[in-house]
Amino acid sequence: MTQAPARAWVPAFVIAATSWGSSFLFISLALRGLDPVQVGFGRVLIGAAVLWTMLLVTRHRPRLSRGDVARIGVVALGLSTVPFVLIPLAQQHITSILASLLNATTPLWTALFVALLIPHERASRAQVAGLVLGAAGIGVLLGAWNVDGIPLLGAALMLGATACYGIGSTMSRMLLTRVHEGPTALSAVQIAISAVLLLPVALVAPAPDPGVLALSSEVLWGLLALGVLGTSFTYVMFWRVVKLAGATTAASVTYVVPVVATVLGILVLHEELRWHEPVGAVIVLAGVWLAQRTPRPRPSAEGTAQVAIPQGAAQDALPPAAPAVGAETSMAQPDEERAEQTREGDAGAAPA
């Protein structure tokens, strides 16, 4: 594809990276007065309201069958329901910095589950090497040589969230390839389904203390920012970058999100950055780069090129606490955009 001038897509890229990177800060603020389930429910409730408002303003009505909605619901479990509770749970035990760095492992999980669940997309040697390197990076990131100092519960919850992102992204490729809707519409349906699924759990959670959601409360503003930026508006910006600059450029947001989260964790939350965390992060991101490489086309017996199916284009790359990043509108690609991304090559990011 012909890439648009940088001035057309760089602002959207910066907004996406900054918003997803800030999600870990917003979660930390929301947790000062809310239960993790309430944080997860609040972000999807607000996100759904913003996305459906966008659809009303543009007068677009999603045209989906009951089967389409059911399939989106399955994907929503992995991309915007379970992980949106696990991440706040994790951040009760680990810093926002470590959470963001572990979040960057999402593309590794996606590559693993794609290789396991989609038979015709076998992993190449480079991708297997990327998975092994990424696993080693996680060990360094957590300081595995100091067993007593490893935050096992928080790390397990965070890696569980990123594994859900990986499963959700893979399921989106298996179930939603024939769903014909745009990113905003499918994201609105997915996030709304997550809100419905989380509502019963949020209702039985302990009620917040009086004044927690007052207009002057950092808890309220953290939750609002998380819903508006990290769970709705940012995805519109992300897909704008995909459209104007290509999936590969858009997916590079994966490498920026942890930097933003780390800076905010240090400056705003006054968290400590241990020396092995950035070292481990670099190793993990190197593994991500390898895991997202697409095998070169091989000539067929007739002499024509066999085009390899990529490991995931932009759907591997959404930053969650994020989305994946992040990871939730991965299924929301019209066929034209999906075809364009296939020509561009692999892209991957992690949801926050």
Buried (B, 14 or more C-beta within 10 A) or exposed (E): EEEBEEEBBBEBBBBBBBBBBBBBBBBBBBBEBBBBBBBBBBBBBBBBBBBBEBBEEEEBEBEBEEEBBEBBBBBBBBBBBBBBBBBBBBBBBBBBBBBBBBBBBBBBBBBBBBBEEBEEBEBBEBBBBBBBBBBBBBBBBBBBEEEEEBBEEBBBBBBBBBBBBBBBBBBBBBBBEEBEBBBBBBBBBBBBBBBBBBEEBBEEBEEBEEEBBEEEBBBBBBBBBBBBBBBBBBBBBBBBBBBBBBBBBBBBBBBBBBBBBBBBBBEEBEBEBBEBBBBBBBBBBBBBBBBBBBBEEEEEEEEEEEEBBBBBBBBBBBBBBBBBBBBBBBBBBBEEBBEBBBEBBBBBBBBB
